[in-house]
Amino acid sequence: MSTEKIAFDIISLAGDAKAELQKALEFAHKGEFNNCEKLISQANEQLMKAHELQTQELLTREANGEKLSFNVLISHAQDYLMTTYTFKDVVVELIEIYKALKK
């Protein structure tokens, strides 16, 4: 698989995860916490798939001596994935705050 395809797949998966997390935060704001858990679970699945691509298609191949072409697109994919992981952590904490406030 080309590095460009890997990058686009990582960006797509991370983008989908981020959208799910944003929806979860909207539901938390409304006090609809059951929906939050489902959306966070879906986001986790997408992040895990993106992480697997990163690990299996990039890190492992390079560790095995394969020379990969890195470019701005790969850098963007890595950045987008990591910022989405951070966003997930923030959303999970905000949902807990909403739960405490809605009691």
C-alpha positions in Angstrom: 0.0 0.0 0.0 1.4 3.4 -0.9 2.2 5.9 1.8 -0.3 8.3 0.2 -3.1 5.7 0.5 -2.1 5.0 4.1 -2.2 8.7 4.9 -5.6 9.2 3.4 -7.0 6.2 5.2 -5.6 7.5 8.6 -7.0 11.0 8.0 -10.4 9.5 7.0 -10.6 7.3 10.1 -9.4 10.0 12.4 -11.9 12.4 10.9 -14.7 10.0 11.3 -13.7 9.4 14.9 -13.5 13.2 15.6 -17.0 13.6 14.1 -18.4 10.9 16.4 -16.7 12.6 19.4 -18.2 15.9 18.5 -21.7 14.3 18.4 -21.0 12.7 21.8 -20.2 16.0 23.3 -23.5 17.5 21.8 -25.5 14.6 23.4 -23.7 15.2 26.7 -24.7 18.8 26.6 -28.4 17.6 26.3 -27.9 15.1 29.0 -28.3 12.1 26.6 -25.4 10.0 28.1 -26.4 6.6 26.6 -25.8 8.0 23.1 -22.4 9.3 24.3 -21.1 5.9 25.2 -22.1 4.4 21.9 -20.4 7.2 19.9 -17.2 7.1 22.0 -17.1 3.3 21.4 -17.4 3.9 17.6 -14.7 6.6 17.8 -12.5 4.2 19.7 -12.9 1.6 16.9 -12.0 4.1 14.2 -9.0 5.3 16.2 -7.8 1.7 16.7 -8.0 1.0 13.0 -6.1 4.2 12.2 -3.5 3.3 14.8 -3.2 -0.2 13.3 -2.5 1.3 9.9 0.1 3.6 11.4 1.8 0.7 13.2 1.5 -2.0 10.7 1.9 -0.1 7.5 4.4 2.5 8.5 6.3 1.8 11.7 6.7 -2.0 11.2 7.6 -1.7 7.6 10.3 0.9 8.4 11.6 -1.1 11.3 12.0 -4.0 8.9 14.3 -1.9 6.7 11.9 -0.7 4.1 12.5 2.8 2.9 9.1 4.7 2.9 8.5 8.0 1.2 7.4 10.5 3.9 5.9 13.8 2.9 3.6 16.5 4.2 0.6 14.3 3.8 2.0 11.6 6.1 2.9 14.3 8.6 -0.6 15.7 8.4 -2.1 12.2 8.9 0.1 11.5 12.0 -0.8 14.9 13.4 -4.5 14.6 12.8 -4.5 11.1 14.4 -2.7 12.3 17.5 -4.8 15.4 18.0 -8.0 13.3 17.7 -6.7 11.1 20.4 -6.2 14.2 22.6 -9.6 15.4 21.6 -11.1 12.1 22.7 -9.5 12.4 26.1 -10.9 15.9 26.5 -14.4 14.9 25.4 -14.5 11.9 27.8 -13.6 14.3 30.7 -16.1 16.9 29.6 -18.8 14.2 29.5 -18.0 13.2 33.1 -18.4 16.9 34.0 -21.7 17.1 32.3 -22.8 13.9 34.1 -21.9 15.5 37.5 -23.7 18.7 36.6 -26.9 17.0 35.5 -27.3 15.0 38.7 
